[in-house]
Amino acid sequence: MTVWMLFKSVGNIGFLKYLHHNDTKRLSWQQCKENAA
């Protein structure tokens, strides 16, 4: 049970990092578009 919870927490952290990486990529893309406009 403890190992499963640890695995779940690690997976959630990786998922959050993945989402955060996508958000920063999208924000930088929007900034590039605004700068080009």
C-alpha positions in Angstrom: 0.0 0.0 0.0 2.7 2.4 1.0 4.7 1.6 -2.2 1.6 2.1 -4.3 1.0 5.5 -2.7 4.6 6.5 -3.3 4.4 5.4 -6.9 1.2 7.4 -7.3 2.7 10.5 -5.8 5.8 10.2 -8.1 3.5 9.7 -11.1 1.5 12.8 -10.1 4.6 14.9 -9.8 5.8 13.8 -13.2 2.4 14.5 -14.7 2.4 18.0 -13.1 5.8 18.7 -14.5 4.7 17.6 -17.9 1.6 19.9 -17.7 3.8 22.8 -16.5 6.3 22.2 -19.4 3.4 22.3 -21.9 2.1 25.5 -20.3 5.4 27.3 -20.5 5.8 26.2 -24.1 2.3 27.5 -24.9 3.0 30.8 -23.1 6.3 31.3 -24.9 4.6 30.6 -28.2 1.9 33.2 -27.5 4.6 35.7 -26.6 6.4 35.0 -29.8 3.1 35.6 -31.8 2.5 38.9 -29.9 6.0 40.0 -30.5 5.8 39.2 -34.2 2.4 41.0 -34.5 
